[in-house]
Amino acid sequence: MKQIFILVLCAAMLLCGCSAQNGSLDSTTPTYFGDTNAVKPTVPGQEAQALSLIYDPTEQLNPFKSENTANRALFSLIYQGLFSVNREYEAEPVLCESYSATADLKTYTFYLADALFSDGSRVTANDVVASLNEAQESRWYGGRLQQVKSITVSGEAVVIEMKTPMAELPLLLDIPVVKASEVNVARPVGSGPYRLELNEEGASLRRQAAWWCEAKLPVYGDTIALVKGESPAQIRDAFEFEGVSMVVADPSSDRYVDFRGDYELWNAENGRMLYLVCNEKSKIFSDPAIRRALTHAIDRETLSEQFYHGLARPASLPASPASPWYNSSLAQRFGYAPELFAEAVTAAQLEDNTVTLLLNGDDVIRHRAGLAIADMLRAGGLKVTIVKSSAEDFEENLRYSEYDLYLGQTKLSANMDISAFFGTNTSLNYGGLADPVLHEMSLAAMTNAGNFYKLHEAVMEEGQLCPILFLNDAAFVRRGMLPDLSPSRDAVFHYSLGRTLEDALITEE
């Protein structure tokens, strides 16, 4: 289940900044800290909501091109997809009025609701197809659509054909839909409750007076002011001294800053997984016993606290712990137990052998975490040589397998598809990970989620892929401003239209 993280503040932290080390990723309701006389939650309808958010005018505002955390936080208010994904990893119909799937789960047909863009034009099947095709080519969404064979228009419906059966396809279709003619423009219009306005007076989100649907939103102001935030210092000053209501930041970025004051901190999952991969050609990690024991050497809790402000979820299986496919009992079998790793090194007579750990030096936080991981391996009896590469050289070294281990990071789709690690010539197959058995098991899990347990067990027993952390964005909210906030994956301002997949599914009599 997606959960809300509440930062525990103390008086000293209010004066000098804070860390999430004493917080909990298991809380489900916000707690208020700081001044006991601070504003309490406003009841919608009592008074106008004066809300302001950060945006970066120097970065992209196109949802297919933007990777900026602050700007992407706005998109769940501007755009809609065929579906949305809630905190429980359940897909909910939005632009999709109804849909059907063939018995083999390889062909889906989606029929659209009578939805309107903010300029008053109707959302059409052509718009959906153009948006999904653009998403296939984007860095942000492309990975999730790797199993898609074709996306076409059939009458007024959208037909998606899959290369392999997929039971949870709607989970992948929370992709923003824009007008077909605007997929490449700087600020395409959307069908969400707010539209973006930029003029000489500044930037804002304006509530759609004639929005095509009704929903209880986590925000309800007619206008949301957008405040420029191009640097960490500018963003911090805007939140602490200029009354900005909310800041969404990425704790895995070296631009991340903590804040002082009276506020709530919510976690917003982003799907990024930090992991190690063993090179099958490695003298040391060609030994399956050492590969299997590697997971026990990694102190995930410490890595989260020291480098990700306590906002990353430790994971010893290749799925988010917030997802329904993460089995906690199985995960315990592969958790931190340094004595087991040391025993494996001794049993294989590998003490003082040297391993090469490849790190991306351009990713500052990941590099620092990698140095700590090297120390954990040294504590288990191995010597470690660090190879620090630029992002470009890192990719080159991966292709030529010039390492024993590498520390990687990727964004998994909401259905936790890991097939790209194990397929031949797939995007994440470095270090000789190609494995036809694990690849088929990965595809089987896409067909029937009940297969995830066996898949995760097999991956961890093989040991070449070692999951470490699942990362989150951090939403700092001024206390009492957003009492109905319920961040979900990739949608800080998630809202529901009150419909379920069962409501939309067309089944044959």
N, C-alpha and C positions, 0 to 999 in steps of 0.2 A: 504494500500500500504506500502511495506517496504520502509523505508525512511532513508536517510543519516543524521547522527547527526554530527553537526560541533561544536566543542568546542570554546567558545568565550574566547580569551586570552586577558589579559591586561599586562602592563609592570611589575606590581608587581608579577603577576602570573608567568611570564617568569623567575623571579628570585627565586621564592620560591615554585614552584609546582603549581598545578591548580586543579580546580573542575569543573564539568560540570553543576553546578547549574544555570549558566546564559545562557546555550546553549538552543538549540531547537531540538526536535526530528522530526520536521516537514520540515526541509530543504531537498532539493532534489539534490543539487549540492554542491561540496566542495567549501569552502572559504579559502584563504591563509592568514595566520597570521604571525606576527613576522617580521623578517628582510625583508625590501622591496627589497633588492638586492639578496634575496635567489634564488636558482635555480628555473627556470620555467619548466613546463611540457615538457618532451622530446618527440619529434615527432618520432614514430617508424620508423626505417630505417635511421634516421640521424646519430645515433651513437649507439654503443653497450650499453645495459642497465646493469649497475653494481648493481645488486640487492642482498640483503642478508636478511635472515629471521632467527628468533629464533626457536630452537627446544630443547627439553629436552631429552638427551640420557638416563636418568634414568627412563623414563616413556615409556609406550607402543607405538609402531608405527604400530600396527595392528589395522585397522579401527573398528573391532568388539570388541576390548578389550580396546582401548584407551579412556580415558575421560579427557586427558590433553588438555587444551585449545590451547596452542601453537602448539602442534603436530597435533591436529585435523585441524588447519588452513591450514596445508600443503596438506590435503587429497584431496581437490577439484582440485589440480593440478596433483595428482598421479592417482586417481581413477575416475571411471565413474559408473553411475547407469543406469538402463533402462531409467530413466527420470532425469531431473534436475528440480528444483523449483526456479522460478525467484522472484524478489522483489514484484511482484504483486500477489503472490501465484498462479501462473499458472505453470502447469507441461509442460515441453518441452521434446520431444523425444531425447534420446542420443543413448544408445545401442539398444533401441527398434526401429526397422525400421517401423513396423506396428503392430496394435493390433485390436482385436475384443472383444466384450462383448455380452453375452446373454441378451435377453430382460429383464430378471429378475435381471440383474446386479449382479449375484452371481458367474459367471464363466467368467474369462478373459483369452484370449490366446494372447501371446506376441511373435512376430517373430523378430529375431535379425538382426541387421545390420551386414555387413561383417567387423567386428571389430577385431583388433589385440591387444594382450598384448604387453608390452614393450620388452618381450623376443622373439617376432615374432610369437608366437603361436596364434591360432584363439580363440576368445571368443565364447564359446559354451553354449548351453542350460544347460548342466550339470554344468558348472561354475556358471551360474546364480542361479540355484536351490540350489547348495551347499552354495553359498553366502547368499541367502535369508534364508535358513534353519539355518545357523550360526547366522544370524542377529536376528532370532526369539529367540535365547537363550541368546542374549547379553543384558546388562543393558541399553545400549544406544539406541538400535533400537527395543527391544522386545515389548515395550508397543504399538507401532504403528501397530503391526501385530497381535494384540489379536483377531481380527475378521477373521483371515485367517484359513481356514479349512485344506487345503492341497496345496502343491506346487510340481508340477511334470513336467517331461519331456514328450512331445508328439512329436515324430519325431525330428525336429530341433526347435521346439517351446517350450515355457514355459507356463504351464497352472496353474492358481491360482484359487482355489475355495474358496468362502467366506461363512462364517456362516450366514451372513446377507447381504442384498443388499448394495452395496457401489458405488456411482456414481463417487467419486473422488479418486479411488484407485491409479491412476498414481501419485498423490501427495505424496504417501507414498513410492514410489519406486525409490527414489534418493539414495538408499542404495548402497554403493560401491560393485562392482563385482570384485572378484579376482579369480584366478585359483582354481578349486575344490580341488586340492592337497595342497593348501597353505592357507586354511582358518584359520589354527591355527599356522602358522609360524610367526616369529617376524616381518618380513617385506615382505609381499606378493607383487608380481608385480601387476600393474594395467594397464589399457588401456588409461590413461590420457596423456596429452601432455608432462609430465615430469616423470622421473623415479628417485627413490632415490638411491644414491650411498654413501656407507660408506667405507672408506679405511684409511690407515695410515696417509694420508695427511689431513683427516677430512671428513666432510659430505657435500653433495650438492645435489641439484636437477638438473638433466641433461635433456635438451630438447631432445625429441624424433625426430631424424632426419627424420624418415619415419613414422610419426604419421599417423594413419589410417584415420583421418578425418581432415577437415579444419574448423577453427573458428577464430574470432578475440578475442584474449586473453587479459586480463588485464595486463599480463606480457609478455615480448618477448625476454628476454635474453637467450643465449644458456646455461648458467650455473647460478644457484642461490645458493650462498653460504649459508650454514646453520651454525649458530653460537650457541654454547652451552649456554643455559640459564636455570640453575637449581634452582636459588634462585631469589627473587625479586630484590635484590641488583645487582646481576650479570646481570639480564635482563635490569635494568635501566641503568647501566653503558654501556652496549652494545649499547643501543639506543642513549644515550646522548653523549657518548665520542668515541665510536668505529664505528660509521657510519652505524649501522644496519638500514635497510630501513623501516622495519615495525615490530610492536609488536602487537599481539592479546592477550588481557587479559580479565579476568572475574571479573567485578566489584562486584560480589556477593561473592568473595573469600577474605579471610583475607590476602591473598598473593598479592592482587591487589596494584599497585602503580601508581601514576601519573607521568608525565614526564615534563621536561623543554625543551625549544628549539623552533624550527620553524617547525611546523608540522600541519597535519590535523587529525581530529578525526572522524571516521565513526562508526556508530552503526551497529552491525551484529546480527540480532535476533537469539535467540537460542531456543525459544519455552517454556522456563521454566516459570511456573505460581506460584506465591506466593498467598496463600489463607488461610482463616479460615474455620473451620468446627465446627458446633455446635453439641454437643452430644444430641441425642433425649431423653436420660434418665436424662438430666440435669433438676434440679428443676426450673431453670430460663429459659433456652432456650427450654424447652418443650412448652413454650408460643409462638405461631407463630407470634404474634405481635412484641415481642422482637427480634425474629430471623429476621424478615423482616426489622426491624429498625437498626440492627447491621451494615449494610453496610454504614449507614449515620454517624456512629461514627468514621470511618477510614479516616484520612487525608492522602490520597495516595501520593499526591504531596510532602508533607513533608517527608514521608518515603523514597521516591525515592531520594530526595535531600540529606537527612542526612545520609543514609546508602548505597545507590547505586550510588553515585556520579552523580545523575540526569540522569542516563542512563537507568533507568527502566521506562516502560510505565505504568502509572496509568490505571487500568481497573476495572470497576464496573460491567462487564459482563464476563462470563467464556469463553472468546475468545480473542485472541490478537487484540489490537486496530489497528494493522497493517494489519490484515486480512480483506477480503471483507465481512466477516460474522459478524463483529462488528458494531452494529447500534448505532451511537453516540446519537441520540435522545432518544432511549430507555435507554442508559447508564446514561444519565443525571437524569433520574428518581431515580436512585439508587446511586447517587454520595454523596459526603461529605456534610452533613447538620447536625452538632452535636446537634442542638436544637431539631431536630426530634427524635433523639435517646434519649435525656434527657426527652422529653415529653412522650415517650413510657415507659421509666423506671418509671416515676412518675405515669402514668395512671395505671400501673400494680402494683403499691405500692411495688416496689422492691428496693427503695433507701436503700443503705448500705448493701444490700445482697452481699454475697461473691461468686465470680466465680473462678474456677480453670483453669488457662491457662497453657497448656502443651507445653513446648518448647524443641527443640533439642539443647542441650548445645554444642554439637560438631560442629554445624554449627554456627560459631561465628557471622557472619553478620545477619543471620536470627534470632538468639537469641537476638541481640541488637534491631532489628526491633520489635521483640515481646515485649520487655520491653517498647518500645515507644507505642505500641498498648495498652498495659496494662494501661498506663497513659491516653490514649484517652478514654478507658472504665471508668476509675475512674472519668474523667471529666464529664461523662454522668450520674454519680450517683451510680455506682457499686463499690464494693470493689473487688480487684483482688489478688489472691494468685498465685504465679508463681511456677510451678513444672519444674525444670530444669533437664533433663535426658541426659544420653549418647545416642548416636544414637541407640544402641542396646536396651536400656531400653525404649527409646521413642517408638520404634516399639512394644515392649511388652505392654506398657501402652495403645497404640492405640487398640491393640487386646482386652484388658480387659476394655476398655472404662473408664479409671480412670482419667477423666477430664470433664470440662464443655465445653471448647474450646481447639482446638489445631491449631497451626500455621504450615501448611504444604507447601511443594514445590514439583511440579512434572513437567515433560516435556511432554507437549501435542503434539500430532502429527500435521502435517501441515493441516489436515482437521478439526482440533479443536474437535476431538472426546472426549466427556466427559462421555461416557457410563460406563466407569470403576468406576465412582463414585456411580452409582445407581443400578448396576446389583447385583444379589444375588451371593455372594462369588467372586466378582470381586476384582481386585487388589487395588482399592482406596476406597473401601466401609468400612470406619471406622465411628464410631459414629452413626450407624444406618441409614446411608444414603440410604440403599437399598429402592428403590421406583419403583414399576413396571411401573407406569405411566411415570415418568421422564426417566426411562430406555428406554421405547418404543419411547418416543419423541426424545431421543438422537439417537437411531438407525434410526428413520425416517429422522432426519437431515442428516445422512450419505447417505441416499437414495436420498434425495432432499434437497439441500441447502436452498431452500426457507422456510424450516421449522425452521431455526435457530432462527428467531425472536421469535416465540411462545415458543420454548424451553428455550431460555434465559430469557424470561419474566416469565415463570413458575418456573424456578430454583430460580430466585431472589425473587419471591413472596413466595416461600416455605421457603427460607432463611437459610437453613442448610449449604449451600455452599456459602461462601462470597469471591469472587475474590478480589485481592488487586493490584498486579503488574505483568506485564510480563517483564522478564529480557532480557538483551542484553549483548553480548560481545562487547568489545571496540577495534577497530583497529586503532592504532596510526601509521600514515604514514608520513615519512619524506616528506616535502612539495615538490610537483612536481614529485615525483618518480612514482606514479601510477595514471596518469590522467584518465585512463579508468576503474578504480576500480568501481565495482557495487555490493557490498556485498548483498547476499541473505541469506535466512534462512539456517544455517549450511553450507554455502559455501561462504567464504570470497572472493574467486577468481572465482566467478560465471561467466560462459560464455555460450553463446547460439550457437547452430549449425544452427540457422535460421529456425527451423521447429516448427510447432504447433501441438497440439493434433489433430486438424482437419485434418492436413496433414497426420497423421499416422493412424487415425481411419478407419477401414474397415467396411463399412455399407452394408447391404444387399439391392439389387435392389428391 
